[in-house]
Amino acid sequence: MRLRGVVVTNGRNGKTTSRDGQIADYGRYMMARMAIACATYLAVTGCISTVPPKAASEFDRRCLPASSELRKMPLSDMDRPRSAAEPPDRTAAVQFYSPISVHIADVMDLLPLLNRLAGLEREQAEPADIERIRRKLLARLQLATLEVSSLVAEIECEVHRADEVQDRLKARQSSRTMFQTILGVIFGGLANILSGGIGMAVQAGDAGNITSVAGGVLEVFFGTSANFTKAQQEFSHPHNHLAAFWQGDKENVFFSERVWRFLTQPSIRDTKGHSLRDVMLQAWREEGRLGEPGSAQEKARIELFFGEGGTYSSEDLYAREAMLQQLESSIQLMHQDLETLLREILIRQALEDDQ
């Protein structure tokens, strides 16, 4: 049966309409409904969605350190707060130990013990006296190493917290991207079916062309919007090592006085006299961790990263995680110097035993 040219009479008003026109109107109607569906989808979901935080992603007390008051208690008279005007004596220590060992001993408040041990060795004192000071120094050296490891564990815990949330956001983002890509394929296919059906019924014409164009627009729309899909989540970090490091306040509860001294004093390995903190802050800016200098993104990230938390995207979490890892790596360098000091002490002990 040929549909072309058939006239249908409307029983209510007596008007006649072409079957071709009805088919074309139906095609336009279907495309209009698809367009409305797209607009509704965008209004409901948008390109950015906020994921509700899980209980596990909220601030976790497992990352909290031990009591800071316990760490401040002196273990002997040599642990009393030292005066900047009266630096500890290092006369004997520099004769027997390397500059790196003397430096890390000074940073970790071990220089008085090291200098006393070196003085006894220089004077060839009684072996029992030398061994007593050496055992005390080794015990303090072990405690200093554990103090550094404890701080590294705190920061690593915060890194894992950020990593867990980042993985969740990436999974949500990937799911939405796949969904929108499938929608693009579906709408493109429906448009091709409609345009083909209209073309067969009414010799194509404007209706078929309009349907094809509209379908192509929808397919491109969903295909491209999938690449701009973002997911966000609230993430809190009241125990914020990055904030204390950024602000540079010596009196903070996140870093012990000894670790802070290591990070902020001129590095013994830096020929230009830069501290690890200076180098790291410069690296953050050069690597764009906070965004372009002076940009709105930099201002927003400074407020977000160095505050108590807020709404994070996957990119924000990645930048924060990278900054924490850089801070962790710098603190880990203390282990190298502490190992050097320990080896030199044990080497001198072995030489004395041989003699």
Summary of the structure (lengths in Angstrom):
residues: 355
radius of gyration: 35.1
end to end distance: 116.3
largest distance: 125.3
contacts: 1016
relative contact order: 0.13
helix: 68%
strand: 7%
